[in-house]
Amino acid sequence: MKSSAPAHMWCGIILLLPSLLAGLPTTTARKNGIDIYSLTVDSQVSSRFAHTVVTSRVFNRADTAQEVTFQLELPRKAFITNFSMVIGGVTYPGTVQDKAAAQEQYQAAVGRGESAGLVKTAGRQTEQFEVSVTVAPKVKITFELVYQELLRRRLGTYELLLKVKPQQLVKHLQMDIHIFEPQGIGFLETESTFMTQELADALTTSQNKTKAHIRFKPTLSQQQHSQNDQDTILDGNFIVRYDVDRSVSGGSIQIENGYFVHHFAPEDLPTMPKNVIFVIDKSGSMLGRKIQQTREALIKILNDLSPKDQFNLIVFNGKETQWRPSLVKASEENVKEATGYASKIEADGWTNINDAVLSAVELLDASNRAEKLSPGSVSLIILLTDGEPTQGETNPTTIQKNVQEAINNRYSLFCLGFGFNVHYPFLEKLAQDNGGLARRIYEDSDSALQLQDFYQEVANPLLSVVSFEYPSDAVEAVTQDNFRYHFKGSEMVVAGKLQAQGPDVLTAKINGQTHKQNITFQMEANVAQKEEEFRSPKYIYHNFMERLWAFLTINQQLEQMISASGAALKELESQALNLSLKYNFVTPLTHMVVTKPEGQEQFQAAGKPVDSDKGPRDAFLGGQGHFFKTHTRRPQLPKQKGATLRTDPRLSVTGSIFRPAAFPGLPGPPVDVSMPSATRDPVVLSQAVAQSTKKKDAESATPAEPTHPAPTVVLPLPGSSVGQLCVDILRFHMPINLFEDPDQGLWVGGVYEKDGFSRIEVHIQESRLFVRASPEYVVVIRDQKSSQYKWKQTLFSNLRSLLIIMDEKGFLELSGPDRVTIGVMRMSDPQKRLALLVSQAERFSNRTIGQLGQFYQDIIWDPPVGPDNTTRTLRVPGTEYPATRELKLDYGEGLPAKKISCWTVKI
């Protein structure tokens, strides 16, 4: 089947298009004669392993030599495996070397008076590769970069983020993504922050059960902002998401060229009860937005606890304070009291991490001694801190030792480092030693969403003590095959080699524990049949499984090095280094040394950035014998004024006005939901076209002028004698249930102020989608995963049965086949507020309710009365409203608003 966008097919990894420039803005670069005439990305994804080749071709049209810089953003989890430049027909390859060899070359280059340039920097999700070279006049140069990664399943989805930013119009720009999943492709979706309706025509997808091909090939005219504007519109993210079909057992074994990979993600298991203790830093460094966002996230997380869970809170600065003396059930009453407590957390004082974590361990120990921990439950400690220990025990090594001895492999510790002042390697080892993981929370406007997303990843444990068993005469060199927990939405991956004389059928046994019992899954795979699946397709990267095994092995060895010491550390480092060199991977232990034409800077090396104490480090060679230098790129944040920030809970990032009882089985929103929309169809969202009524005298009446600029809600009334209805909302500062249609699976709510909405929420049951719009941001939550967008940031998100678009003018639209279209517009004057827009209203069912939904039931209009026929009565089931003919401001066609004459009611 073949279709042009917006079809709903797509996949998931993180690719990013490069930019090429001459060290100057693009327009200047063009004047200097540097022309990118071809830019291609080819990504082949097989069994979640992505092999990506980025090729850029440049021509120096100038009469003089020019410097060209090749820049590429790639996923932080990916390994570069090859880089080369072809200049005037001569190839200059990059070579992967260990750090010691690269250091020797660097020292030799310094001795010759040469310098080393920065070629790799790290950002939040990506790292940047950069190489500069001087190109002679009238000479072509080709850059080619290859990188590979294993896609990780997170909250039920594999994701590919493409950073599309060529910085100039490109004659031949093409992106091809081939996906091959023998297990079957469950769903594919796309999202873009630069796509327009015109550009969407350049996007095509084709898919069958196991294969998908996505192509993006815009013409020069499609890339332009307008006919008179030669700048490119391609600047933003392109995201592809997918998942695979899962059998009852949730597992799949794939075999290729003597190697196997076993993916295992059982879903249909009951969630295990949790005993969770939140250990929250409230020291003075948390003052301002950080403590505000922490409060918001904690309140939402507490509301997401299952009634089967037990929990407690410990807040700490120089000393720790327990909310309750012991763990308590997550009952409605206890959660309500805990959220009240969390909402009052204030920041001040020093930081005593040691005593706070040990108190959490003692709480769990006390409950265990009292036999209050449910058999088969999972015990978690979640630590959030933004700094280093400054009071009590402050030696990181001693703290790590104290905590590890106290926990003694009985509980899991997860560490969240907030911002860039935190001692991240300390937290990383603290978590690694105690069966958890560390995560950096970036200090930004979406920090609360980051916290909630992390919690959602560990909120639903399905299995514990999971082990994979294979016949000893069948496999060898198997990667990690024991896992403490399996959380819903994630995936366990095991890879290894098949023995040369092994059996024809590979069998596997997976053992684990659920809440109430031990459980065993058994699988088998015919080796010859599985090998054949990968032998014939031309669109896949062959012999990938061996590299997948190496990629996974190296990553696990690097993780083990965090907790290792002495001889064990040296052995792990040696093994990881040897594999990195054998498979030509740029890892934290190796560098890609770039060769250049004679006479140019001869030494340039790319290393892999690592998370340092102060954030991601740039990896490069420089300084007097120092191998690494730190160049931290921090998010631009508003200045803190030192005062604790308070917000109306209705407007918080995490709060929701959603009524979970509206649709049985639809969970409450995991966070805020907001989103930007792309090019808006004026026909879809237009509500300003007044339809003529059947009463000519009413049409001739002179309605009153609008008395205030607050936007009225214009409701089209298909099938009624009155074509549209204007509704003035007089219920201020409180949540309102606007529409609730069980047939559509649609719920819309909002908070209205005197000059417009301060928040609008849309929840769609089928897509498990929550969208929350505020005047500042749009947040979209899909299957518990949150994304935040700024207004006037374009968005084009093609879900399975829903299209979400937002344009640069600040229009957001949610539409789909047989769906009512909901639009939201951000207004600037007189204050930043939102307007609600509705179209395709004939699709509302007669079961629709709500303050606005009631007008889609059986309504009756009385005839107009009064001297000018400007008043009448509107009757809905159980209620009647006086209606007057008035001039109103309608925003259905954008700004400036248009005056329309319509019958108006007040609610």
N, C-alpha and C positions, 0 to 999 in steps of 0.2 A: 504494500500500500504506500503510496507516495502522496505527500501533501505539502503545501506551503504554509509557513507560519501564518496565523497562530494555531498550529496543531499542538497537541499536548505531549509531544514526545521529547525526551532528552535524558541526559545521564550525569554522572557525578565525579568530578576530580577537581583539580585547581590548576588551570593553565593561565598564562598571561601573555598577551601580545607585546612585542618589544616596541621601543621607540628608537628612532635614529635621528640624530641631530648633529649639527656642527658646532656644538658648544654655545649656540645662540638660539633665540626664538625661531620657530619653524619658518616663518616668513623670511627672516634674515638668512637662514640656512639655504632656502631656495634661491635667494638672490645670489648667494655664494656658489650656487651651482650643484649643491648636493641633492640628488633625486633618489628617493626610495621608489623603485619601479616595480618591486615585487616583495610581498610579505605573506608567507604561508605558515600555517600551523597544522601539523598532522599528528593526531593523537589516536593511538590504538589501545583500547582497553580490553583486556582479556582476563576473566576471573578476577576482577578488581585491580589488576596490575596495569598501570598506565605507562606507556612508552610514548614520549612526546618529542617531536622534532620541530624546531622553529627555524625557518630559513628566511633570511632577509637579503635582498639584492639591491645594491646601491651603485649609482653612476656619478662620478665627479665630472659634471659638464663644464666646469670652470677651466680657465687657462692656467691656473696656478694650483699648487698642491693644497689640499684641504684636510683638516682633521675631522674624522668621523667617529662618533661615539655610539657603540652598540649597547643598548640598555634592555634588560629583560627582567620582569618580575616573575618569579616562579614560587611554587608552594614551599613553605618552610620545611615540610616533612619530606620533600623530594631530594634525591641525590642527582647532581649533574654527573653525566657519564661520558660526555664528549663535547668538545668545542673545537671549531676550526675556522680559519679564514682563507678564502681563495682570492688572491690579489694578482690581477694581470695573468691569470692562468697558473700561478704558483700557490700550492697549498701550504699553509702554516698551521700545523696541528697543535692542540694543547696536549699536555701529558700529565697524568696523575702521579704525584710523588708523595712520599711521606713527608711530614713536616720537617724532619731533620735535614733531608736532602734539599728541600726548598729553602731552608734557612741557609745552608751552605751556598746555594746559588745567589741568594740575596746578598750575603756578605761579599761574595766575589764581585757582584754587580756594583756594590757600594765602593769597593776598592778600585773599580774602573771609572768611578765618578758618575755612575748611572744611578737612577732612582727607581723606587718601586711605587706603583700607583694603587690606589684603593679600587678594588674591583668587586667587592661584595658587601652589601649592607643589609641590615634586617629591619623589617617592619612588623606590624602586628600579626598579619596572616601570611605575609610573603617575605621573600628576601630578593634583593636586587643584584643581578650580575651586570657588570659594566666593563667594557674594554674600549680603549681609544686607539686609533691608528691613523697615520697620515697617508692619504691617498694621492697619488700623482694625477696630474690633469688628464682628462679623457680616459680614465681607467675605471673599470668595474671591480667591485669587491662583493663577495658573498660571505655572509656570516651564517654559521650553522651551530645551533646549540641543541643538545639532546639531554633530556633528564627523565628519570623514572621514579615512580612511587607506587606504594600499595595503598589503595583507597580504604579508609577506615569507616566503618558504619557507626553513625552517631545519631541517636534518636530516630532510628529506623530508616536512615537515608545515607547514601553515598553522595558526595557533593563535589562538583567541579566549578571552581571560580576562575573565570577568564578576565584578566585585566586588559581591556582593549584600549590601547592608547598609542596609535602610530604617530601622532603629532603632525601629520601632514596627509594630504590626499595621496592614495597609493593606487596606481593603475591596475595592478593585479593583487588584490587582497583576498585571501581565501583561508577558511578555517574548516577542517574536516575532522570529525570525531567518529571513530568506528568502535562500537561496543559489541563484544561477543561474550555472552553469559550462558553457557550450556544449561545452567539451572533454570533459565527462563527469566525474562525481564518483566518485573511486576508492574512498574510504572516509570514514566519519564516525564520530567517537567523542566521548564525553562524560566529564567528570570533575567531581566536586563535593566540597567540604569541608564542606558543611552538609546535604546531602541525607540524608533518612531514607527508609525504605520507604514511609511514609505520603506524604511529599512527592513521591516518585518517581511516584505516581499522578497528580500534577499536570503531569507532563512528557510531552509527546507529540511524535512525529516522523512525518513522511511524506516519502517520497523516491522519485524515479524516476531515470532515467539522468543527467539534467542539472540537476534541481531538488531542493531539500530545504526543508522548513519545520519549524522547531523552535518549540514553544510551551511556556512554563512559566507556569501560571496557578493558583497555590495559593489555596485558600479561607482564610477567617479561621481556621478551626479547624486547618487543616493548617499554618498559620504559627505556631501556639502551641506552646510547650514542652510544655504539658499543659493539661488542662481548667481547672485552678486557677491556672495561670501565664499572665498576659497578655503576657509578654515574647515577642518574636518569635524564632524559631529561625533565621531567615534572616540569617546572618552568616558570610560566607566567600567562597570562590572557586567560580566555575562556569566550567569550561574546555571549549571545543569545539575539536576538532582534525579537520582533513580534508586530503585531497590530491586531485588530479585524475587522470583517466586520461591516459596518455601514449602517443602513437604511437611508431612505431619511431624517427622523427627527434627526438622529444621536444619538438616545437614546436607552437605554435598562434598564429594571427593572428586577432584579433577587430576588427571595424570597427563604428563607430556614429557617426552624425551628423557625418561628415567627419573623424573622427579614428580612428587605429588603435593597437592595442597588440599587441606581439609578445612572447609568453612562450616561453622556450627553456630546456629542462633535459634534455638527453640523459643517459640513465642507463646504457645498456648499452655502456659503453666501458671498456677496461682502465684501471686506476689507474696514473698516471704515477709513476715512482720519485721519491723525495724525497731531497734533501740538506738536512738540517735541523740547525741549531745552536741549542741551548737556552742562553740567557744568563740566569743566575739570580742575583738580588740576595741576598746573604747578610749584608748590613750589620746593625748592631746593632738597627735599628728592626724587623727581621724576627724578632726574638727571640720565643719563645713559640709561640703557636698558629699564627701565620702561617708560620713556617719548618716546623713540623710538617705543616701542610696542604700546603705546597709540596712537601715530600719525598714525601708520600703520592701527590699528583697526578702528580709527575714519574715516580715508579716505575710507576704505571699507564700513563702515556703511553708510556714506554719499552717496556713490554711489548706495546703496541699497534703498534709499528713493524713495517713489512713487511720481510721478509728482503731485498727489493730496495732498501730505503732505505739511505742512509749518514747517519751522525750524529756529533755530538760534544757535549760539555758544557763550558760556561764558567761558573764561579761567581766572583762578584766582591764585594768590599767596596771598600777603598781601592786594592786591586790585583786583577788578574784571574788566575785559575788555570784552565788547560786540563786536562781529564781525560785526553785523549790528544793527542799532538803533531799529529795530522792526523785527517781524517774516517775512520771505520771502518764496515764493513758491519754491518748490524743482525742479525748472526748470533745464535744462541741463547747462545753463550758470551759474546760482547761485550755483549749486553743484560744478561745475568746480572751481569757485572762492573760495568756502568754503574749498575744498580739498587743494587748494594752500595755503590758510591761515593755515589750520591744519598742513600741512607739515613743517611749519616754527615755530611751537610752541617750545619754549626753556624753560628749567627748571631753576628757581632761586627764592629766596625769601621765605617769611613766608606763613602761611596758614590761610585764613579768610573764613571759610566755611559759616558762618552766612550771611554775606553780599552777597556772590555769589549766594546762594540759594534764598534769598529774591529778588535779582535782576531778577532771572528767573521768580519768581512769578509775579513781577511787569510787566515784558514783556508780560506775558499771560494776566494779567489784562488789560493792555493798549490795546492789540488787541481785547479783549472782549468788552471793552468800545467803541472801534471804529467799532464794529460789523464785525471784520475781521476773527473771528473764525467761520468756517463753522458749521451750525446746524448739530448736530449728529456726530461731530468729537470728537476725543479723545485727551486730552491734557496730555502730559507726560513730566516730568522733570527727566533726568537721570544724577545723580551725580557720578563722579569718583574721589576718593581721596585715598591717601596712608598714611595719618597721622592724627594727632589730630589737632584741632584748636589752633593756636598759636598767632593769631593777631586779633584785633577787639574783638568781643564777644567770649570768650573762654570757658565759662561755658556750658557744654553739655546740662544741663537741661534747661537753658535759651534759647539756640539755638533751642531745640526741641519745646519749648513753642512758640517762635517767628514764626517758620516755620509753625506750626500747625494752629496758628491763622491767618497767612497770606493766607495759602492754603484754609482753611475752607471747606474741603471736596469737592472742585471744580476740583482739578487736582490730579494726582497721582505722587508720588515721588519714584523713584527707586534708591537705593544706592549701589554702587559697591566699596568695600574695597579692595585696591590693596596691597597685601603683609601682613606682620605680625606686622607692626608698627602702623597699623590703630586701632582706638578705635571702634571695631566692634559692641559691644552691643549698643553703641551710634547710629551708623548707622542703626542697626536693628530696634531700637525703632523709629528712625526718619522716616524710610520707613513705618513701621507698623502703625504709627499714621496717615499716609497720603495716605493710600490706595495702597501702593506699597509693594515691598519686597526688602530685602538686599541679596547680594551675595558676597562671598569672591572670589577675583581673586588671584590665587596662583602665586607667583612670580617665573616663570619658563619659559622655552623656548617657551611654547605654550600660554603665557599670552594673546597675541593678539587674538588667536583663542578662548580663554575663553570669552573675551570681545565680540567678534562677535557672539558667540553662545548665549550669554545672550540676545543680541539685537534681534537675530532672534526669540527668544521666545516671545518677546513683539512687534515684527514688524508688525504683522497682526491681529489687533483687529477685531473680527467679530460681537460681541455683547457687549452691555453695560447694566447696571442695570438689571441683570438677577435674577429672583426670581422663586423658586419652590413652588408650592402649592399642598397640599394633603388634602383630606377630614378630618376634625377634629375628626370624629368618627372612622377613620380608622388607624391612626398612632399616635405615641407619641415618645418622646425623640429623635426628629429628629436632626441630625447634622446641620452644617451651610447650610442654604438654600437660602442665598442671596450672590451674587457675583458681584463685580463692573464691571469686564470685563471677556469676554471669548476670548482667543487668539487662533489663528489657530495652530493646532498641540498639544494642551493641552486637558484636560478633566476635567469637573466638576463632583464631586462625592458627593452624598447625601445618608445617611444611617439612619435607624431608626427602631423602634419596631412596629409591627402590634398589634393593640388592640385585646384582646381576642375575643370579639364579633363583630369584624369588618365585613365589607361587603366582599362578595366573590370575587369581582373584585376591585383591587386597581387602582384608577385613579390618574393622575398627570397632572398638567398644568404648563408649563414653559413660563414665560413672559420675554421679553427682548426688546432691542431697536437696530435696525440696523441704518445705516447711514440716511436712508430716512423715516423710519416708525417703529412703534411698531409692534412686531411680537409675536405670541403665538403658542406654540407647545403643543399638547395634546397626552397623552399616557395612556394605560391601561394594566393591567396584571391580568390574572386569577390566584388567589392565589393558588388553588389546583394544577393546571397544573405546575406552576412555582416550587412549593414545590417538585413535583414528579421528576423534572429534576435532583435534587441533591440527591435524596433518594437512587438510586440504584448503581451508579458507585462506584467500590471498590478502584479506584485509586485516589480518592480525599480525602481531609481532611474534615471529616464531622463536622457539627456544626461550620463551619468556619465563617458564616456570623455574628454571635453574636460577635465574636472576631474582625472581620473587623470593626463592629460598634464601639466597645470599642477602638480599635486602632485609628480610625479616630477621635473619640471624645476626647481622651487624647491629641492627637497632636494639635487639634484645641484649646483646653484649654491651652496648653503650649504656643501656639502662642498668645492667648489673654492675657496671663500673662505679656507679654513684654510691653504692653501699659497700663495695669491695675495698680492701686495703692490702698492703704488703705484696706477697708473691701472687696471691689470687688476682689482685688488680693488674699486675704486670702481665700475667698470663692472658687475662681477658683483653687487655690492650693490644697484646701481640696478635691474638687471634683476629680481632676486629680489623687491625691494620692490614694483616695479610689478605683477608678477604676483600677489603676495600681496594687494595692494589690489584688483586687478581681480577676483580670485576670492574675495575676502572671507575670506582665511585668516589666522588668528592664528599668526604665525611669530616667530622671534627678532627680526624687523625691524618687527613691527607689534604693536598692542595692541587689545584689545576694550574700548572705553569704554562703561560701563554707565550708562544714564540712569535716574533715579528720580523719584518724585513730588515735587512742589514742597515745600520745607520740610525734606526729608531730606538727608542727606549727598549732595551732587550729583555728586561725582566718585569713580568707582571704575573701575579699569582692570585688565584681565587680560592679562599678557604670557606668553610661552612660556619656561619655565625652560630654562637651558642648563647644561652641565657646566662648572663652574668648577674652580679649583685644588683646592678643598676639597669637591667633590661638587656635586650638583645645586643650582642657586640658585633661590630663590624670585624670581619676576618680579613686581615691583609698583612703584608710584611712591611715593617717600617720601624724607624727609630734605631737607637744604638743597641742592637742586639735584642730588642724586645720584639717578640714574634707577633703579639697582638696589640692593637690600640683600640680604645673604646670611643665610639662615636654614637651615643644614644640619641635616637630620634624620638622625642616624646610628643604625644598628642598636644595640640594647642588647646589649653583650657582657660576658662575665665578665671580671673584672679579671685582668690578667696579673701573675704573681708574679715574673717575671724569669728563672725557670729554664726550661731547655729541656724541653719536654714529650716524653715517650717513651710509646709505646703498643705493646702486643703487635701485631705485623703481622697476626695473624689477625683483629684487631678493628678495623683501620683502615678508614677510609671507602672506600679504593680497593682494598684487597686482596680477593681472592676465593678461596674454597675449591673453586670450580667446576672440574670436570675437562672441558676442552674436547673431549676425545676421546669423551665419552659419546655425543654426537650428531654425526656427521659433518655439516659444513656449518653448524653452529650456532656463531657466534663467541663468544669469551669475553666476559664482562661488561665494558662500557666503564668501569664504576665500581661503587660500592656499589649495592645495590638494596634499598630498604626502602620500606615504604608503610603508611599507616594504613588502617583499614577502617571502614566505616560500620555501620549497624545489623545486628547479627549474628542470624542465624536459629538459635535454639536447637536446632531439629530437625536442621539441616544439620551443626552442629558438635558436637552432643551425642554423647558416647561413654560416658557414665556409666551408661547403662541396662544393667545386667547381664542377659544372656540366660541362661535356665536351661540347665544342662547336662543330658545324658541320665542322669547318675549321681546319684541322689537322695542316696546316702551322701556324695558329695563336697559337695553343697549343704549338708548338715547339719554338715559339719566346722566347727571353730572356727579361723579363720585368725588368724595373728599380727597384732598391732597394727603400724601403720606405724612404722618406726624413725627416719625422718628426713623433713623436709618437702619434699624434692626431688620434683618432679612425675614420676610414671611416665608413659611413653607408652602410651596405651590404644589398641590396634589392634582395630577390629571385624574379625571373621573370618567373613564371610558364607559359608554353605555348609559350615561346619565344625561338628562336634559341640559345640565350645566356641564360644560366641558372641563372646567377646572375649579378647584377650590383653594382659596388662600386661608392659611391657618396662622393666627397670631398666638404665640405661646406666652402665657402670663405666669407660669409656674417657674419661679426663679430659684437658682442655687440648689436645686434638688434633682436627683436622678428621675428620669421619666422613661417609662416603657412606651416607645413610639410605635413599633410594629412587631407583631409576633404572628407568624404564619406557619403552623405546623406542617402544612402540605409542602411549602417551599423549604422548610427547615431553616427559616430565616428569623433572626431576632435583631432589632435595631433599637438602641437606647441612647440617651444623651443627657447632658446637664446643660440647662439653658440659663443664660444671664440676660440682662435687659437689652443687650446689644448683639445677641447671637449665642450660638452654642460654644461652650468652653470645652466640651468633649462630646464625641460621637463614637459609639461602638457598633460594630456589625459582626454578628456571629452566624456562620453558615455551617449547618450540621454535617452535610454530606462531605464537604471538604475538610472538616475538622479545623476550620479556620476562624481565627479571631482577629479582627482589625480594630485598633483603637486609634482614633485621630484626636490630637490636641493641637492648639495653635503652634506648638513648637515642633512636634514630631508626629510621624505616623509609625506605629509599631504593628508588625504582622506576626502572629503566632500560628504556626502550622505544626500539628502533631507535637506540641510542647516545645518546639524550637522557635526562638524569637529573633526577629530582625527589626532594626530601627532605621528609619529614613527621614531625611530632612525634607521639608516642603520645598517645592520647586526643583527637587532632584527627580529626574525622570525615572519612571519604572514601567516595565512591561513584563508582567508575570503571567505565564500561561500554565495554569494548573489543569487538572484532569477535566473538570467541567466548569471552570471559572477563569475569567480573564480579569486581571487587576492591572490598571494602567494609571499613571499619573504624569502630568506634563509640567513643563517648566513654568507655567503660569499659576500652578497651585491647584489643579483640578485632580481629584481622585475618583476613580470609577471602578465599581465591581459589577461585572455583567457575565452572562452566560446563556446558553440555549435554554429557552423556556423559563428564564429567571427574571424576576423584577430587577431592574438596574438601580443601584444605589450610588449616588454621587455625593462627594463632600468637597467643598471649596473653602480655601483659606482666604479670609479677608484681612486687610491691613488697617482699615479705618472704620470707625474712630478708634477701636482697639482691635487687637488681634483676636478674631473670633472665627467661627466656622459656620457655613451655610449648608443645609441639607437639601439634596436634589433627588427627585424620584422620577423614573420613567418606566415604560413597559408595565404600567400599573395594571393592565388587564390580566396580568399573570398572577395577581394576588388571588388567593382562594377566598370563598365566602366565610371561611373560618378564621380569617385574620382579625386580630384584636389589637388593642393598644390605643394610646391617645390619638394617634393618626390612623392606625389600622381600622378603627371603628368606622371610618368613612368608606370602607370597602365592603361593608355588609349591606344589607338592604336599606337604602336610604330613600327618604321621601322629601321632595321640595314642595312647600306651600307656594301659592302664587305670590308675586311681588305685591307689596302694598305701600302706602305712604304717598305723599304728594308727588314725589318724583319716582315712585316705584323703585326705591333704593333699599328697601328692607323686605325681608321675608323670613320664613322659619325653615330650618333644616332638621328633619327628624331622623334619628338613628335608633336602633332597638334600645329602648329603655331611657333614651335621652332626647331632648330637643335643644337646638341652638339657634339664637337669633343671628341672622346673617345680614350684612349690609354691603352695598356695592361701594367699593373703595378703590382708589389708586394705590398700588403697592409697588415696592421695589422687588424685582425678580432678578436673580443671579444665574438663571439657567443658561444664559449665553455668555457668561463671564462678566468681567469688569470692563467699563462701568455698568452698574446695574441698570435695568430697563424698567420704566414705569409701565405697569399693566393695570387694566381695570378688571377686577374680579370680585366675586362674592366672597366675603370674608367672615370667618367665625373666630371666636376667641376661646381658648381652652386654658 
